[in-house]
Structure formats: C-alpha cells, structure tokens
C-alpha cells in the first residue's frame, strides 16, 4: 500500500505555464528560480483560487527531465517528512531499508506548500534545515542516513491567515508579498481558458512551453558568463541596509536574481533593469523600515566614498564602458527611486515589518500528551497517554525473531498459545500531540498622551511581569499599543518575552486614545489565532479608558464588523467602544481591564469598559504586579 | 512499489571554509577558544537569521586538529580511557575492541556531530542494532550520536526549538559525561564528553534556563552593516556556490595556518600562567555583577587563558579577560524584567570598576 507522491506532471488537462493568467510577477520569479535553483524558492501571497497550485504544477512541467513535484500536506508527520524505516521492505529483505521522506523525494524538483503561514513550526524547521544543507539527515528509528534534498520551494500563502514565520521566509529567495489585484478582464480570461474544451489550442501552448523550456536552458548556460560589477553589488547591499533588511542572506539572493534576470535576457552583464527587478523581488519584500532615516544618516559621511574609486572598475574593465561609471550611491538612488513607489505606505503590510523577528517559536506550541495534532510517537508509559498502535507494532516487529529464540514465552504455554506478536513494555509508543490550543494573552497597552500622567512606567512594569508569567506557562503573547490615530500590533502572537519587552521599552507615548481601534485589532488578532487553533484568548487592557479617537478609515474593512466610520463625535466613540467590547465578550474572549488612572481623576471609564467586556477590573495604582498577575 | 530507493549518497561537498567567513569575530573566537580548551563548556550562538551562525559552526570541523583513539572504537576513546569497557556486547557485529595488551590506535579528526531537529532519542543515545536483531537474532548495541560526539563537538542548530525530552537527555549526559542506555535487556554505559554548541534566533523562542547555564560562552551576532563587507560576503558565497571544491582549495593555506595555530595553543595552554591579581579581579567582576555560583569565574579564567595561549602569550593579561568577559558572562546575569541597561554595558562597567580599583 504505497501511494506515489512523486508524480510525473504531464496530465493533458493541466494548464501550461503560459496559460496561467495573471500572476505575471510570480511567473517572472519562477523563471528566475528555474534558471538558478540556488535562489531557493518563490513565496507567493495570493488568496484562495488565484491559481497558485496550477502555476506551481505548470512550473514543474517546465523543468528538465521529469523533475518531481511534491506537494507537502500541512498535516505531514515528521517521519513522512524526513523519512524513516520502511518496515515492509526491511522485513522482506532482512536488511534495513530506508524510506525517503517528502523532502528527499522533492530532490531535483519542486516542493510545493500551500499555506506557508499555516505550517507547523517543527515542520518548518525541517524544511529550513534541508534548504540550508541540501540534504536531509535521518536520525531516527535506529537509522542514520543522509538523503540529497535540493529542491525548489514554491510556497503560497493567504496573507489574511496571518504572517509566514520570518525565519522560513528569509530562506526563500524571491518573495511576492502582495496578492494580485483582481481585474475583471483577467478573471474572464481565467474562466475562458479553463472552460476551453480539452485538446483545443493544445498545440500553440505546447509550443510556448517548448519555447520557454529552451529559453530556460539557454539562460542556464548563459548564467556563468554573466558578470556583475562591484558597485552594482554594493548598491544592492546599500539598498538592503536602507530598507532595514535583516541578516546578510538577502544580498546574495539579490545578486543572484539580478544575474538570472540578465541571463534570461541573454545578456552578459547586469543592467539597471536587472538590478531593479532583483530589488523588487528580493529586497523590497524584506524591508522593515522606510528608507528616509537611513538616507539622512548617510548624508554627513559619504564624502570620501563619492569620488569614483579608481580601483573598482579595474576589476573587470571589459564590462565597464566609460559611460557606466556610476558610484554605488548613484545606483542605489536609482534603484530606490524605481522601487520606492512599491513600498506600501503602511509598512506593516510587508511580511518582515510587522513581525520583524519571526512569529512563533515551537515553545508556543508545546508538545503534549492529550490534545492537538498528532506529530510523533515516542516511547513512554501507557498510563495517561494514548497508545500509538502502529508505531508500537513497528517498534516490536524487528525484535520478533530475537524474542522467539530468547524463549520469553508466557509461563502458561498450554493455556496460552505463543503470542503472535511479542510486545514488551519498551515497544510501547504513545502519541505526542502538538497543541496549538495554548492560551493567547493579548496585551493592549494605552500609550496615549493621558497615559504619560497615568503611570506608564508602572503599566510597563506590570506588563513585563505578566509576560514573564506567560513565559513560564508557555503561553503565547501578543502586544498591541494604541496612541494617536490608530492602534498597532507591535508583536503578533509569539513566544518571545524578550521581543515584547524590547517593543515595550521603546514604546513612545503621546497623542489621542484610539481605544476602539485597539479593541478592533485585538479582536482581529484573536480571530486569526483561533483559525490557527488557539482556543483560549485573554485580553489584558492597560488603559485609563478615556477613548477620544473614533474608528476611522485606517481600517477600511471595519464596516463589515458593525461600527461605521464616523467623525470624532464623543457619543459615536463611546458607542463604538461599547459595540466592539460586547462583540468581544460574545466571542468568549476573556478580558481584564487594568485601570491606570490616578483615583482623583477617574470618572470610571475603565470600570465601565470592563463591564462591557464582561471582564475583570483591576485598579493599578493600588495593585502590585503580582496581584495583577493573580487577577489573570 | 514506486518508492524511490535512495541508493547513492550525495558526494560530500566541502563546508564553507572557516577562514573565509567574513566578520562575526566574537562567534569565531568563542568557538576557537573552546577548541583550545574544551573545559570552557561550549558556546551558544544567538543572533539574527541570515548571519552565518550555522555556516560558521559547520566550518569549524575542517580546522580542528586530530585526536588519537583506539582503532575503530565507536566511542572515540583514547587508549588510556579504555580500561573500563562500556559493555561486553558486540558493537556493530564486531567484538568490542578492548582485548588484552596494547590496543591499536589511529588518528581521527575531532568529531563534529550534528544533532538534527527531530532526531529520536534512540538515535541520540544509541539502541539495539536492528539489522542484526532482524537478520541474526543477535543483540548488539548500536551507538548513537552521543557516542560519535565523545571527545568532540555536538552541534544543535535551532537549539531553542529542540524537543523538551531531548533537552533533558542532553542535560543529563552533559552533566555526568556518561551516557547510559537500558533497552531490550541491554545495558550500556559509555563516556560522552563533548563540547555543546548551540545556535538559534532569540526571537523564535527562549532557551530553558537550565540549558542556558550549560553553555560556557554566549556569542551574540548581528547583521553586518558595512556595505563593503557585505559585498565581500556575496562574492565569497557566489564563488563557493559556483565551485565548492576550488573555493576550499583556494583557502587551504589559511585553513592550515589556523589549524597549526590551534595545535600550538593547545600545547601551550598548560603552561599559561594566571597571575593572582588577575584572578582576584575576575572574582571581583563576578561579585560585582551578582553572578551566582562559581561557573562564571571558572569559565572566564579558562577562556582568558585559552586566549593568551592563542596569542602565544605566557601569562593571562587583563586585556585577555576584558576580551572574553562579555561572552562568558552575559547569559549569567540575573534577568530583571525592568532592567533597561544592556547586559554588555553592565559587564563593561563592572570591568572598568575592577580595573580602577586595582
């Protein structure tokens, strides 16, 4: 009973690469990946039904000689992923036979993952490990083996399901962070192509495919001949710095993307257009900040660097015509002005800006014995656990011959015939589950101007204490701050107390109190977390409760939730807060309101808020941190 | 059956040469000092993604000097360790190589063993040889990764993502230096002394305090922000990707020079003098920082001595101490949630205060 996951992808009904409509940027990225596999992969943001998987399959068909196409199911277990003992073959042949895991099966081809942001952190870690080393190390079931696993990763994700873990995304060279715009003409074309009777127009597109394959082949041959100048590389590195790209991996990807672009165009040197597309596909999606501050920083000191360095062009004079002697700074400026327009006004739409430092650690989803998703079977006592029957039998199987000869028969061999399978306590495997249902604590901290008066320091201190507590209990934490026009997620659900602490340390105060916006964001965060299996959620609100900013167009999709956009009219604001609070209460989200206001100023807003939320109320100025912790 | 059989193991590509790694000097120094004196107790490397953590650790193997072991010993034991046989069981079908008389020896490179995420406990600790049990019904012990790592390095990438029960096993073995396996009526006890090297991204989860304590040094690394250095990184990476063998060959001279320097430092270490006033000041610094226990002082003294040996210096100077103090102490400071001062700044101040007093 073995299902082949390594299919040959040439079904007649499948769409070909060129037939997939829209996703043009994605196609370009995929062509780069076809030319240079060391770009590692393409990550593609796209909503359901955008044709991601069709495109990935069509891409695999472009690769030479029957490259495997392996689709990774999100619920894959570790042994299926990495490989393990093939017991059937082992017993049949009397020697260990190792069965390759999915990662090894994708060797030389495509590993396709739909739902990159829904991937279990443990599974993601294995994928990253394989990408880093090009091999899979199997150290399990008494097996020690190394399988080659160089694959091109195509990962798709729907941004509305939450962010992709930063560490995984960083290892994927080319990133398309925005879902393509819906376009009526394109939609119509999609339908038309898919409705096309089988067989019609086959030939044209088959020719297209053949042409593309030839183009890729040519570009692969061209690639080693393409030269990139030092100042071009430096410009990419500088752009990465200006955009606040973390780590040094992106530079390498950017240079490779530029080279692949040039190779596809049949050129031997890298043009500005190549650099631009590299910046767009590699650096821009990794931006964590807007470029202005960096440029200001650079103003005072570039004097010695601005003069063209006489040593630089000497490296490769053949490729450096006199009119192309640009300094890295000039090239960077050129690139910046070309791609800057694509930088979203709200950087938090970019994957690395919102979650500057990755999402969850595996501690956020601790393994446990009873709940969640079954990930692996481990030896252990049966008491209080669920037995993993198949792994237990598998564990016992190799020893049957040994045990039979050892004569460990039942004492009463007459009444009890020799057992068919001899299972000892050491064989027992119990199920370990990865529990995604840990608790989530969302700290919603008021950083408005009025808080400056109202003990911001204490509020921060209490929050940090609670964070430590959450760490001990392995809960996930998230941090939302609100001030000025709208609230902001400083830390999406994560396990890292350090990060939350750092975000708190640098949290500025001042401005209005957009409480409704904060409640809205908190509610959204819980809903997202619930879609990932987190059941229990608690809001911890640190505020004086004096809302004075209405929910506005900062949340364009807020209409669907009820509160309609409105001016800053006081009654409106109060109504919004009430509505949202009640909705949160209806969704069985626990809430604790920690009132930070000094007693003599209080008009009881925070207490009222706790009422709407159906939550607990704690008065901070009197409370010690540990008392607050107990309240939660 | 359509299972693709994996017959051919991949040709072993050389690792990126240690000496070709740009920047990240603290991490490199920490690793080297642990090679010179394994008693320092390992390195934890924490830092941003994409900064070359695992590349550097995996590069270490190629610059390590060799050790002498009993020929074919699966536990890498030196001839003088062999009196105490771990077990009388055959290992991998062979009689356990500890017959009477002088055992044969061989030189092997210091092992650097990778502990992959998702490794099962039986592979880490060792188990019964399944093949032999299956085919011949014979009980034989098959040593695991801990045996392979004896007298070498055990590397755990993404150490903060390691399964809790494996962490427990590691802590146990690291504390005692022995690995004990009881399975299927087999009882094996073998030495497992190794330098633990862990790496990870602090943003992806914290390390258990007990595990944090195990590491002698804690190297911090960050993104390199110098554009020229970054270009150099890209160039070397591309050259390596294009032809790993040629690239490794081009760096062989530097590699050999470093290897020789390490060997000399190892030999010189025993003769390095630690002046009393330096030792006193080390203790003062640890007291000033309120570090519990004596592991801080010990590690700092050993690391400073290893650094002196690395510089061919006959005695430990205060500069040696200052150079290694942050890496030896930063993970031992008590964590105060309200503390806003960076731990390195606190160490820096304590060092200055001790220097001023003297």
Boltz contact constraints between the chains, C-beta under 6 A:
constraints:
  - contact:
      token1: [A, 2]
      token2: [B, 1]
      max_distance: 6.0
  - contact:
      token1: [A, 2]
      token2: [B, 3]
      max_distance: 6.0
  - contact:
      token1: [A, 4]
      token2: [B, 2]
      max_distance: 6.0
  - contact:
      token1: [A, 38]
      token2: [B, 241]
      max_distance: 6.0
  - contact:
      token1: [A, 78]
      token2: [B, 118]
      max_distance: 6.0
  - contact:
      token1: [A, 94]
      token2: [B, 135]
      max_distance: 6.0
  - contact:
      token1: [A, 95]
      token2: [B, 131]
      max_distance: 6.0
  - contact:
      token1: [A, 96]
      token2: [B, 131]
      max_distance: 6.0
  - contact:
      token1: [A, 99]
      token2: [B, 3]
      max_distance: 6.0
  - contact:
      token1: [A, 100]
      token2: [B, 4]
      max_distance: 6.0
  - contact:
      token1: [A, 100]
      token2: [B, 6]
      max_distance: 6.0
  - contact:
      token1: [A, 125]
      token2: [B, 117]
      max_distance: 6.0
  - contact:
      token1: [A, 125]
      token2: [B, 158]
      max_distance: 6.0
  - contact:
      token1: [A, 125]
      token2: [B, 161]
      max_distance: 6.0
  - contact:
      token1: [A, 126]
      token2: [B, 118]
      max_distance: 6.0
  - contact:
      token1: [A, 135]
      token2: [B, 10]
      max_distance: 6.0
  - contact:
      token1: [A, 137]
      token2: [B, 116]
      max_distance: 6.0
  - contact:
      token1: [A, 139]
      token2: [B, 116]
      max_distance: 6.0
  - contact:
      token1: [A, 139]
      token2: [B, 119]
      max_distance: 6.0
  - contact:
      token1: [A, 139]
      token2: [B, 123]
      max_distance: 6.0
  - contact:
      token1: [A, 140]
      token2: [B, 120]
      max_distance: 6.0
  - contact:
      token1: [A, 140]
      token2: [B, 123]
      max_distance: 6.0
  - contact:
      token1: [A, 142]
      token2: [B, 122]
      max_distance: 6.0
  - contact:
      token1: [A, 142]
      token2: [B, 127]
      max_distance: 6.0
  - contact:
      token1: [A, 142]
      token2: [B, 130]
      max_distance: 6.0
  - contact:
      token1: [A, 146]
      token2: [B, 9]
      max_distance: 6.0
  - contact:
      token1: [A, 147]
      token2: [B, 6]
      max_distance: 6.0
  - contact:
      token1: [A, 148]
      token2: [B, 10]
      max_distance: 6.0
  - contact:
      token1: [A, 167]
      token2: [B, 49]
      max_distance: 6.0
  - contact:
      token1: [A, 167]
      token2: [B, 201]
      max_distance: 6.0
  - contact:
      token1: [A, 170]
      token2: [B, 49]
      max_distance: 6.0
  - contact:
      token1: [A, 170]
      token2: [B, 50]
      max_distance: 6.0
  - contact:
      token1: [A, 233]
      token2: [B, 231]
      max_distance: 6.0
  - contact:
      token1: [A, 233]
      token2: [B, 234]
      max_distance: 6.0
  - contact:
      token1: [A, 234]
      token2: [B, 227]
      max_distance: 6.0
  - contact:
      token1: [A, 234]
      token2: [B, 231]
      max_distance: 6.0
  - contact:
      token1: [A, 237]
      token2: [B, 227]
      max_distance: 6.0
  - contact:
      token1: [A, 237]
      token2: [B, 230]
      max_distance: 6.0
  - contact:
      token1: [A, 237]
      token2: [B, 231]
      max_distance: 6.0
  - contact:
      token1: [A, 238]
      token2: [B, 227]
      max_distance: 6.0
  - contact:
      token1: [A, 241]
      token2: [B, 225]
      max_distance: 6.0
  - contact:
      token1: [A, 246]
      token2: [B, 48]
      max_distance: 6.0
  - contact:
      token1: [A, 246]
      token2: [B, 223]
      max_distance: 6.0
  - contact:
      token1: [A, 247]
      token2: [B, 48]
      max_distance: 6.0
  - contact:
      token1: [A, 247]
      token2: [B, 49]
      max_distance: 6.0
  - contact:
      token1: [A, 247]
      token2: [B, 50]
      max_distance: 6.0
  - contact:
      token1: [A, 247]
      token2: [B, 51]
      max_distance: 6.0
  - contact:
      token1: [A, 247]
      token2: [B, 223]
      max_distance: 6.0
  - contact:
      token1: [A, 248]
      token2: [B, 50]
      max_distance: 6.0
  - contact:
      token1: [A, 248]
      token2: [B, 224]
      max_distance: 6.0
  - contact:
      token1: [A, 248]
      token2: [B, 230]
      max_distance: 6.0
  - contact:
      token1: [A, 248]
      token2: [B, 233]
      max_distance: 6.0
  - contact:
      token1: [A, 249]
      token2: [B, 50]
      max_distance: 6.0
  - contact:
      token1: [A, 251]
      token2: [B, 230]
      max_distance: 6.0
  - contact:
      token1: [A, 251]
      token2: [B, 234]
      max_distance: 6.0
  - contact:
      token1: [A, 252]
      token2: [B, 234]
      max_distance: 6.0
  - contact:
      token1: [A, 252]
      token2: [B, 237]
      max_distance: 6.0
  - contact:
      token1: [A, 255]
      token2: [B, 234]
      max_distance: 6.0
  - contact:
      token1: [A, 357]
      token2: [B, 203]
      max_distance: 6.0
  - contact:
      token1: [A, 358]
      token2: [B, 203]
      max_distance: 6.0
  - contact:
      token1: [A, 358]
      token2: [B, 204]
      max_distance: 6.0
  - contact:
      token1: [A, 361]
      token2: [B, 204]
      max_distance: 6.0
  - contact:
      token1: [A, 361]
      token2: [B, 205]
      max_distance: 6.0
  - contact:
      token1: [A, 362]
      token2: [B, 161]
      max_distance: 6.0
  - contact:
      token1: [A, 363]
      token2: [B, 205]
      max_distance: 6.0
  - contact:
      token1: [A, 398]
      token2: [B, 130]
      max_distance: 6.0
  - contact:
      token1: [A, 398]
      token2: [B, 133]
      max_distance: 6.0
  - contact:
      token1: [A, 398]
      token2: [B, 134]
      max_distance: 6.0
  - contact:
      token1: [A, 399]
      token2: [B, 133]
      max_distance: 6.0
  - contact:
      token1: [A, 401]
      token2: [B, 137]
      max_distance: 6.0
  - contact:
      token1: [A, 402]
      token2: [B, 133]
      max_distance: 6.0
  - contact:
      token1: [A, 402]
      token2: [B, 137]
      max_distance: 6.0
  - contact:
      token1: [A, 405]
      token2: [B, 137]
      max_distance: 6.0
  - contact:
      token1: [A, 426]
      token2: [B, 183]
      max_distance: 6.0
  - contact:
      token1: [A, 461]
      token2: [B, 338]
      max_distance: 6.0
  - contact:
      token1: [A, 464]
      token2: [B, 337]
      max_distance: 6.0
  - contact:
      token1: [A, 468]
      token2: [B, 337]
      max_distance: 6.0
  - contact:
      token1: [A, 495]
      token2: [B, 205]
      max_distance: 6.0
  - contact:
      token1: [A, 496]
      token2: [B, 203]
      max_distance: 6.0
  - contact:
      token1: [A, 498]
      token2: [B, 202]
      max_distance: 6.0
  - contact:
      token1: [A, 499]
      token2: [B, 203]
      max_distance: 6.0
  - contact:
      token1: [A, 505]
      token2: [B, 340]
      max_distance: 6.0
